[in-house]
Amino acid sequence: MTNPDFGQTAHDYARHRGGFPPEFFDSLNEIAIDPKGARIVDLGTGTGTIARGFATRNGQVTGVDISDDLMREARRLDGEAGVTVEYVRASAEETGLATDGFDIVVAGQCWWWFDADAALAEATRLLRPGGALLLASWDWIPQPGNVVDLTERLIESHNPEWLRGGGNGLHPEFIVDLQRGGFEPVSQLTFPMDDLYTHASWRGRVRASAGIAATLPSAQVEAFDNELATMLKDRFPDDPLAIPHRVFAAVGRTPT
């Protein structure tokens, strides 16, 4: 599947993809990540969920993305949250930001969309000696017959090119990439956690995924959404739903 255009679903993305939970940020001290006063670059920032999380914890954050539509929503959400983030339209592989100018580079729920070798080289350039590259994910978890499992099957029926289903929320490739890029030592953290969604918000969350509104034309998105609404009503009448997720993060540092 070609890279999706999440700008096509910016409204749903901003409204229904809340991003990493507070528990993610609270746990980062376990892997020696402290945003307070740190100069941080958030690659693939999207609607700024990680950037905002770090900014509320007194980080000095620059968000980088190729979508003006997503960053427009990010600025709106920043205003509602009362935080300030600088946004730059650029790719993760060529940000145009200052060499050795940052303490932390982070990529959350997006590393798989980048050219890993080029993004590793750019992160190395951006970071000061001893700076940290943090790769993180916040994945829904399919289990046989659960709402995620049946939702993924429905996505596949409407978009056979979507191949991101069936995950377990673990990303050993993050560790491999960090080590290959010379980021040592590598530390990791992971934990499961349920996230509550109403039927309406789950539909919005799924519409804003790579397999639906970011790649399909509007008529197909509508057909999918109608079928998902029926499936939820018939098979999962509880509202809200507890959707299983997993946080996974790996971090390595540049040589001092």
N, C-alpha and C positions, 0 to 999 in steps of 0.2 A: 504494500500500500504506500502510495506517495505521501509525503508529509502533509498532514491536515492543515487547514487554515482556520485556526480557532477564532480569528477575527469575525468569521461568518456567524459565530454563536456568542458574540461578546456579551449580549444582554443576559442570556441564560447562564453563561459562565460566571458573570459577576454576581448574579442572584443566587445561584444554586451550587456553585463549587466554592465552598467556604474555605477550602485549603486545610493545611495542617492544623491539628488541634492544639490548644494551649499546652497539653501534656508533652508534645514534641519539643517545644521551646524550653519547657521546664526541665526536660531530661538532658539537654545538651551539655550541661555541666559534667555529665558522666564521661563525655568524650572531649573534655577540656575546651569547649566552645563557649566563649563569654562575649555576647554582643555589646555589652555596656562600653560605650566610647569607641568601639571598633569601627573601622572603615570597611564597609561591606559592599560587594557587588553581587546582585541577585540575577543570575543568567536565566533567560527565558522567564522573565518575571510574570508574564501574563497580566492578571488583574491585581498583582502585587500582594498576594496573600502572605508569602514568606517575607517580602520586603517590609510589609506593614508590621508583621509580628516582630521583626528585629527592631524596627523603628520605635515601637511601643516599649521596647526594652532598652532604649537609649542608644541604639546603633546609628551610625551615620551611613545611610543606605542609598545606593544607586541601583535602580532597576533597569535591566537591559532587555529589550524585546524587539522583534521585527514587526509587531502589529500595533499600529496607532490606535485601532479600535479598542484593543484590550487595555492599553495604557491610559486611554481616556477614561475607561471605567475605573482603572486603578486610582487615578487622581481623584475621581469623585468619591470613592470609598475611603481614600486617605483623608479627604476633607471631613467626611462623616466621623471618622475615628479620631480626628484632631492630631494627625501626625504628618510629617513632611518627608517625602522621598523624592529624590531626583530621578527622572526617567530619561533614558537615552534610546533612540531608535537605532538599533544595530544588531548584528548577529552575535551569537555566543562565541563564534570562532574569530571574530574581528570587531572588538568593541570600540576601539578608538580611545579608550581610557588610558590614564597615566601608567607608565611602567613603574613597578615597585610601589604603587600607590595605595595598596589595600592590605588589610589584615586577614580578611575572610572572603573567599569566593564561594558562593553556594549555587547549586542547581537542584531545584526541587520539583519532582514529578515531570521532568523534561529531558533528562540526560540522554535518553534513547533517541531523541529527535536530532541530536547534534552529530557532527563529524567528531568522533571522540578524540582522535589524534590532534586535530586542529584546536579543539576546545581545551585539551590538556595543555597544549603549548601556550594558548592565550592566557589560561589561568596562571601558569608559571610566570609569564611576563607581568601579569597584573600584581602578583603577590610580592610583598616584601619577604626577605629571608625569614624563614620560620613561620610564614603565613599558612593558612589552612584552606584546603579545598574540601568542601562538604557536599556530598551527593546524597540526596534523600528521596524517599518515595512514601506515598500515603495511598495504598492500594485497597480497593474493595476485594473481598475474598470469596470466590465461589466455593460452595460446598454442595454435595449432591442433593438436588431438589430444592435448594434455598432460592431466595429471590434473586440473588446475584447470578447463580447458575442459570436460571431460566431467562433472566434478562440478557445474559451473554448469548445464549442460544438464539434469542430473538434478534439481537444485533447481527449475528452471523447469518441469519436467514434473510435479512434485508441488505446486508453488506458483506458478501462472501470474501472480499479482500481484507476485511478486518481480521487480524491474526493475533490480537493482544489478549485474548481470553484465556482462562484456565490457570492464571497465575496464583502463586502462594504468598506473594508479598515480600519474598526474599530476592535480593539482587546481588549475587556473588560477582557479577560482572563489574559492579562498582569497585569492588576491592581489586579485581584484576586490572582495571583501567588505572586506578590510583597508583598501584605498584608499577605498572608499565610506564606511567608518566613520571616516575621518580619521587612520588609523594610517600614519605615514610616517617614514622611508622604508621600503619593504618589501624584505626580503632573503629568499632562499630557498635550500634545499639539497635535493638528491635523489640517491639512489643505489640500484642494484639489489642484492639479496642473497638467496641461497637460505636457507631455513629447513628443518630436518630434522623430519619427522613419521613416526612409525610408522603402520601402517594404523589401529591403534586410536586413536591421538591425532588423526589426520586426521579420522576419523569423529566424534570428540568435538568437534574444532574446528568442523566444519561443522554439527553439531547445534546448537552454540551461536551460530550465525549468525542474522541477522535473518530469513532466508527459511525457517528450519526451526523449531526448538523455541521461538523467541521469538514465533512467530505461529501455528504449526499445532497442532492437538490431538494428544495423545500417541499415538493409534493411527496417525495419519499420519506422525508422527515416526519411529515404529518401522518402518513400512513403508519409508520413505525410507532409514533406516539399514541395513536388511537389503539393500536394493538397492545401496546404496553399497558395502557390504562385499563383495558378489558382484562388482561392477565392479572393485574394487581387486584382488581375488584373481585375476580372469581377465585383466585388462588391464595391471595394474601390479604384478607379483609382487614386485618389489624392496621390501625392508622394512629400514630406513626409506626414505622417499621424500624427494628434494630438491625442495621446493616453491618456485618463484620468487616473490619479493616485491619491493616497492619502497617505500623510505622517501621521503616527500615532506613538507617543512615550509616554512612561510612565516611571517615575523614582521614586525610593524610596531610603532611606538612612539607613545605619546600625545605631544602637544606639550609642550615644557618651558616 
